[in-house]
Amino acid sequence: MSKMINRPQYLNQLIAHQNVDLVKIITGIRRCGKSSLLDLFHEHLSATGVDDAHILHINFESLRFREIQSYLDLYDYVSARIPQSGTTYLLFDELQVIEHWEKAIESFRLDFDVDIYITGSNAYLLSTEFSTLLSGRFVEIRMLPLSFREFIDFSPFAEGTSLDEKFQKYLQFGGMPVLREYHFDENLSHQALEGIYSTVVLRDILQRNPTANQDILQKISLFLASTLGSITSPNNIGNMLAHENSLSHTSSRSTGPTVQRYISMLNSAFIFYSVSRYDIKGKELLKTLGKNYICDMGFRNMLLGYRDADRGHILENIVYLELLRRGYRVYIGKIGTTEVDFVAEKPSEKLYIQVTESLQNPDTRARELRPLQSIRDNYEKIVLSMDRDFLTSYDGIRTVNLVDWLLGKL
């Protein structure tokens, strides 16, 4: 059996919510580690004295549970196995395959002393019907592929591999846990990622959206992967695809909404994340011209082939994902005619972040610092770059090595 990586950042969130009357829902792209997290939580329960009879752990992708076809089957199967006394922990993996599963979940909560944990590979799991039924009674834990810190701990590096070489591997292969098995073999890694990507497209997107066109979905996915961190709009993408005749069956007036629908599908399967722009002076979200980031660099390189040319946007993507991992709500900042890469917020904290390959060139330095210098509030302003020999601040704007920041060395 392959080594199971400990993901304390996520496990501790589950433990913090243990025995609280909320359904715990772990979401994230397929194969990012949700099932392993449930296994880790199962181990935690056993290690802290919970009897096996009080843990019911079902993976709906296993044929062992093939008789559970509907929410009524689920209710009957589970309720027959819940002990008379004490709290029973219900762990359900890939629950989205059971239609109307939320009715069984709500019934378990009403009828038994249970603590419920669920994983699912698409955002339809948290669709409006479910949100209405369990309104305010669930907490979502969003899981991402491995962070750089986890990647270093988990990957089979040769003795003496430098930190920069490890980071280069992370940019090239990404952080999907399954790739550990392939020891950085590019062909095998790409085959594994293609398999995951195809499953996401076919199961999590096209099954849910039978009228969607797979060819258009693929073209939009390729376009987003090749324009990471660039300002785009559904209309721009629609015009480009119409020019290629990819949307020839769609009128020019409806190309924008059509493209937006496909982007929403990719968002719902956790392949891409769309980020809104925020007017820092006007303190309002802008409805147009956001950016898109991919959930993992491995998928981008699998879709486009690995190329180092667009390194600035690749680094930006890595920083965006890390901010999500650290619990920030993230926007693109607009200040006058300039832009701040990220405005990252928590209830009691705000950060302004610029990401660039290097600040060594005076013109680049001036360009990256200018938006931050024009922000008049006192929240922290940081420039992340790959530089190691720089001043640590310019006019109170901190400059930090990006790799050190990813590893938490501030």
Secondary structure, DSSP 8 states (H G I E B T S, - for coil): -------HHHHHHHHHTTTSSSEEEEE-STTSSHHHHHHHHHHHHHHTT--GGGEEEEETTSGGGTT--SHHHHHHHHHTTS-SSS-EEEEEESGGGSTTHHHHHHHHHHHS-EEEEEEESSGGGG-HHHHHHTTTSEEEEE--S--HHHHHHHS---TT--HHHHHHHHHHH---GGGGGGTT-HHHHHHHHHHHHHHIIIIIIITT-TT--HHHHHHHHHHHHHTTTS-B-HHHHHHHHHHTTTTTTS-GGGHHHHHHHHHHHHHHTTSEEEEEEEETTTTEEEEEEEEEEES-HHHHHHHH---STTHHHHHHHHHHHHHHHTT-EEEEEEETTEEEEEEEEETTEEEEEEE-S-S-SHHHHHHHHHHHHT--S-SEEEEEES-SSS-SEETTEEEEEHHHHHTT--
